[in-house]
Structure formats: structure tokens, C-alpha cells
Amino acid sequence: MPHRSSAMAAAIVPVSPLTVGVSTLEDTLAVHLADMQPDNARALIETIGVMAQACARISHLASQGVLGGAHGLAHNHNSQGEAQKKLDVLADEAMSNALEKCRHVAGWASEEHEHPTVSYDHGTQGRYLAVFDPLDGSSNIEANISIGTIFSLLPHPYRGTTPGEMGFMQPGHQQIAAGYVLYGPATIMVLTCRRGVLMFTLDRSAPAAEGQARWVLTQESVTIAPHTREFAINTSNQRFWEKPVQRYVAECMAGESGPRMKDFNMRWVASMVAEVHRIMTRGGVFLYPRDTREPVKPGRLRLMYEAAPMALLVEQAGGKGSTGTSDLLDIVPDALHQRAPVMLGSREEINRIVGYHEDPNENVSMQLFKTRSLFVQPQA
Ligand code: FDP
């Protein structure tokens, strides 16, 4: 059997134009990363290929539905005390098993485990640390609504030694690559290696079970329009939101008769991957703000394996990601499972929300607006 690196070396020599609908993942990345030092490009292509292969496996499991035995609870809890679904566990195993074999990955951290895992064979020499949410939107599994996987690659900062938890504590702007895979009517991978955003569709007619998943480039240079008329937020939490978010959503809801002078549409899938994918295809904003339900938690979503990878993808597509007060990519985590308020999507809308957070007259404008808002603000 040929050594994998020589196969990859052969793959990255011919640099031909990308062909949407024909170019496969490896061919596309070979062209896309042609400006990189060849050894680095090879490592990145190989590592992304390994994760894409695992996601094809997860896609297969998800598509089997109840027939695949992956519905229902696993009767376990993850490190954060959340009940695990069977598919959460299977997806985590698929990603972990794939990364264990990848010689470029020194260790990985998953939403499902309290601590990072050090690669048995590649812990000292691997150049990357992988971070992932194996199954995002798991409340949707039994309802047969879109779910996804989110992943990110960071540099292993102390190569030559095995990575400890501190090695993972890097801000989002250090990410080498980030992506998500949406398991919907089609399985779609959206990827950035910091050179814009690429979109691939899994060719389900190819034999994924033998490790031959075929991802076909279906869009390059994915861009998010700066303006939008669509927002996504769980409005059942409205009474817990911070004031600037109350104001932003109230203004959207007021539509043509409000200060925005245009009507807005609202969506909520309860699957971040599906929400971000909609934004990648037609713009919009996704908000999971800080709220007062559990004051000790600064938000619901996890910084390292949800917020930061999505923020990099959105930024690379021309959008923006913020907590409302700081850039999501600037936050240096102090814990693996740290949470963050998340606001991302169309750039001008996120700038507006950030502006509302900076506005010292926020409460005054809320009072003025109250008469026209569909949301009545709670009395102080
Ligand atoms: P889930 O817990 O089902 O994996 O990761 C958190 C997440 O889903 C996001 O994908 C989703 O946007 C959000 O939680 C859903 O939150 P609500 O329960 O408030 O709708």
C-alpha cells in the first residue's frame, strides 16, 4: 500500500483551475492552498480529508434514522451534565477514531469530553490540535431536522511535547482552518483555510462505507451580503435578553412602521449549523446573546467548538462575529467548555448591534421606542 504522504504529494503537483461540480475535496484544496509551503499544505489537506471522511460516516448514520439504531438517549451525560443522545456518542467516536489515526493531529477536544485527548501515536509530533462539536443541534435528531458537526484546527503550540489543556487556550484568530458539515436533505461541508470559504456537497452515490467519501466542490468564494432582512433568535428567551438585543429585535419586529423602515423575517431551527448555513446561502443574522436565565453562564454556546469556528467562517465570507462588546475571534479562552454570547452574520447588521451595545443612551432610546415596539419592555 503506498504511503499516504506520497499519494498526497502527487495530488498537489498539478495546479489547475477549480471546477465547481467536478473538483473533489483533495483536488480543490491542492489548488486552493497552492501558495502554502508544500509540506504544510499536504498536512492540512490530509487532516481535513480525515475529518471529512468521519463526517461522511456521521452523515450515513444520521441518514439511517431510526433504522440505524442512532435515535434516542445514550443514558449517559457529557462533562457538562447534558443528557447525551446515541448519535452524539457515535459522532464523537467517528471523529475521535479518525483523528487518532491522523499523524498531523497531536490531540483533540470534543464537546462530549471534559478534558482533551492526547493522540497515542502522534501526541508529540502532530502539528495540529483539533476541536469539535461532533453533533450540533441534537434536540433535532428524532424530529428529522437538520443537524451538523463543527470543527476547528489550531496549531499545537508546544510541538515536541504532548499537548496539555493550556495548549488549546488560543483565541479564534489563531485557527488554521474551520468548518462545519450540515446533515440536511443534502450533506454539505463549508470550509475555510483562511483563504475565503468553500462549499462541498457529499456525493452520496459514492461508497462512503469503504472510506471513499466523495466531496464535490459546489461553491467557491462564498460571501454573505452585508445587509439582510432576516434574523434568527430564540424569542422565547426575550424577557432574559440584554437591552441592546431587546432593542435590535424590537426594531426588526416593528418592520416598515419602525425605525428600520422595512419588514424583517424570522427563523429559528435550534441547530446552529443550519442557521449559519442559511446565512451563508442568503444572508441574515444569528443571535444567541448573553441572558439572565443563568447569570453565571455568559451565553449558551461554546466558544471553542461553536462560536469561534463559526465566527471565522462568517468573517472569511465577509460577515462578522461578535459578543456584542468584543470580536468573537479575539477572546482568549480560559476554559475548554467556556461559553460566549454569539452574534454573527451580515456585517452591517452586526455593526448595528455592536453600536447598540456601545450606545450610552440605550435606555432612553428604548423608552422612546417602546410605544411602537411589538415587545413591551418590562417596567424597571
Ligand atoms: P444543541 O444544544 O441542541 O446541540 O449547541 C447548542 C445548540 O443546540 C445550537 O445548535 C442551537 O442553536 C441551540 O443550542 C438551540 O438552543 P435552544 O434550545 O434555546 O433553541
Boltz pocket constraint, residues with backbone or C-beta under 6 A from the ligand:
constraints:
  - pocket:
      binder: B
      contacts: [[A, 135], [A, 136], [A, 137], [A, 138], [A, 139], [A, 140], [A, 234], [A, 270], [A, 271], [A, 272], [A, 273], [A, 300], [A, 301], [A, 306]]
      max_distance: 6.0
